[in-house]
Amino acid sequence: MTLELTDPHGNLMSASPSTGLDYTVKLVEFTFINIGAAFEHARRFSSVKSPSELVEVLINNSREQFETLSEQVKELAAVAQEVSPEPSENTDCAFWD
């Protein structure tokens, strides 16, 4: 099934509902990954025995979170690109005139 929509400029747009489901599935997947990471970080914090070890744990956790977030953003952007409707016929746009 394909949805056909018209954008504000009258261009015909189409999108498949399954791609929206792909985006939702990816969000749920990332939620589980991030919840697991939060528990792992809490476990690491609870085992800290000195201020220097705390700093090391904080730095490592921050680096891991940044790397994970960067990958998740890339993946979501790729799925969002698939989800966004693309012009199917008329690609002329009043904005570019």
Buried (B, 14 or more C-beta within 10 A) or exposed (E): EEEEEEEEEEBEBEBBEEBBEBBEEBEEEBEEEBEEBEEEBEEBEEEBEEEEEEEEBBEEBEEEBEEBEEEBEEEBEEBEEBBEBEBBEEEEEEEEE
